Amino acid sequence: MINPSKIEEIAKQVSELVPPGLKNVGDEFERKVKQVVQAKLSQLDVVNREDFEVQTQVLLRTRQKLAELEAKVAELEAKINQKD
C-alpha cells in the first residue's frame, strides 16, 4: 500500500533540514517524523497502483458486458414487439 522507502526518504529530507547543533536531537526527531507520517498515511483511503489497474480492467469488462446485455435486451424487446 504505502511505500516504506518513500517515508524513509521524506523523514531523511526533513532531518537534513535540522541545524548541525541539533543533530543530537535529529535521530529522535527523525523517528518522530516517521511515526507521524506513517500514522497520517495509514489514515488515508488509498490503494496501490496495481490494485487500481486491476479494478480498472474489471470495470471495463463489466461495462462491455453491460453493453452486450443491453443490446440483447433491446433485440428481445424488438422481437416481442414484432409479434404483437
DAKA-V394638 format. One record per residue. N is the residue number from 1. OMEGA is omega in radians with two decimals (NA if undefined). Layout:
BEGIN
n:N omega:OMEGA
n:N omega:OMEGA
END
This chain:
BEGIN
n:1 omega:3.13
n:2 omega:-3.12
n:3 omega:-3.11
n:4 omega:-3.13
n:5 omega:3.09
n:6 omega:3.11
n:7 omega:3.10
n:8 omega:-3.11
n:9 omega:3.13
n:10 omega:-3.14
n:11 omega:3.14
n:12 omega:3.13
n:13 omega:3.12
n:14 omega:-3.11
n:15 omega:3.11
n:16 omega:3.13
n:17 omega:-3.13
n:18 omega:3.12
n:19 omega:-3.09
n:20 omega:-3.14
n:21 omega:-3.10
n:22 omega:-3.10
n:23 omega:3.10
n:24 omega:3.13
n:25 omega:-3.06
n:26 omega:-3.12
n:27 omega:3.11
n:28 omega:3.11
n:29 omega:-3.14
n:30 omega:3.14
n:31 omega:3.13
n:32 omega:3.12
n:33 omega:3.11
n:34 omega:-3.13
n:35 omega:-3.11
n:36 omega:-3.12
n:37 omega:3.14
n:38 omega:3.13
n:39 omega:-3.12
n:40 omega:3.12
n:41 omega:3.13
n:42 omega:3.11
n:43 omega:-3.13
n:44 omega:3.11
n:45 omega:-3.08
n:46 omega:3.04
n:47 omega:3.11
n:48 omega:-3.04
n:49 omega:-3.11
n:50 omega:3.11
n:51 omega:3.11
n:52 omega:-3.13
n:53 omega:3.12
n:54 omega:-3.14
n:55 omega:3.08
n:56 omega:3.13
n:57 omega:3.10
n:58 omega:3.13
n:59 omega:3.13
n:60 omega:3.11
n:61 omega:3.13
n:62 omega:3.11
n:63 omega:3.13
n:64 omega:3.13
n:65 omega:3.11
n:66 omega:3.13
n:67 omega:3.11
n:68 omega:3.14
n:69 omega:3.09
n:70 omega:3.11
n:71 omega:3.14
n:72 omega:3.11
n:73 omega:3.13
n:74 omega:3.12
n:75 omega:3.12
n:76 omega:3.09
n:77 omega:3.13
n:78 omega:3.12
n:79 omega:3.13
n:80 omega:-3.13
n:81 omega:3.13
n:82 omega:-3.13
n:83 omega:-3.12
n:84 omega:NA
END
